[in-house]
Amino acid sequence: MRFITYVVLLKKVLLLSTFFIGAWVNAIASVDSACIKPDRGRESVQVKWVYDGDTVKLTDQRKLRIIGIDAPETAHQRQKAEPYAGQATEALRELLLRDEYRLFIQPGRQPKDKYGRLLAHAFTPQGVNVSQWLLQQGLATSLVIPPNTDYVDCYRQAEQQAQARQLKLWRLKPYQLQNTANLDRKFTGYVRLRGTVKRVRRRKNRISITLDHHVYITIKRPDLKLFHNLDSEHLKGRAIQVTGILYRHGKKAYIRVRHPVYLEIIE
């Protein structure tokens, strides 16, 4: 009787395992299909080392910076590791391990950055878009730098899903939406900010938007063509939400916006 009972229990466990594994695979497949486009220009590569959640070294010695995301920085030199840096790095290693560290990469329209790193979107042989996968887990923020704007809507949607579920990075205070009035006067770094437009200046080489409490948004010449739908003449007095890296010069805070997804008119 005991033997029969064990057999029955084992069968139930195997059935449940099969169900959950199948559900997990189907979930990954349904998620990834939204971020995959047929492209003959993809290259098969082998990863040798994972530096962090968005940068790897290939076996041919090239350094790959994955397009579409900004993962937390790991510790180096005198800089401490940022929150969730270790988790993002391990998550990427585990994802790559499923296919023996093989990837398909799709180079960006700008194929290299100023450091000489290869810029490309990355996909596993199973069809998982690496950037989307990390964004959905809350282990990276979206990063759009023109002209590498493929999949931008997909990456933004993945990020918003993680925000809504308050996953990982989105539980942390610096990643919460805040008003300009509550902004720490010494704060620099990634920010999601809401403020009221006080002034707009449009020139040939830039658009400058002044928010309350000495926050300045800049859209520079290389990116102006992406903002052709921005009604800058009627922005004054309206509330907007801006996302980006905030830096300071004296008492003033500046945010450069590279793509319209980072500038939203609230009212």
Buried (B, 14 or more C-beta within 10 A) or exposed (E): EEEEEEEEEEEEEEEEEEEEEEEEEEEBEEBBEEBBEEEEEBEEBEBEEBBBBBBBBBEEEBBBBBBBBBBBBBEEEEEEBBBBBBBBBEBBBEBBEEBEBEBBBBBBEEEBBEEEBBBBBBBBEEBBBBBBBBBBBBBBBBBBBBEBBBBBEBBBBBBBBBBEEEBBBBEBEBBEEBBBEEBEEEEEEBBBBBBBBBEBEBEEEBBBBBBEBBBBBBBEEEBBEBBEEBEBEEBEEEBBBBBBEBEEEEEEBBBBBBBBBBBEEEE
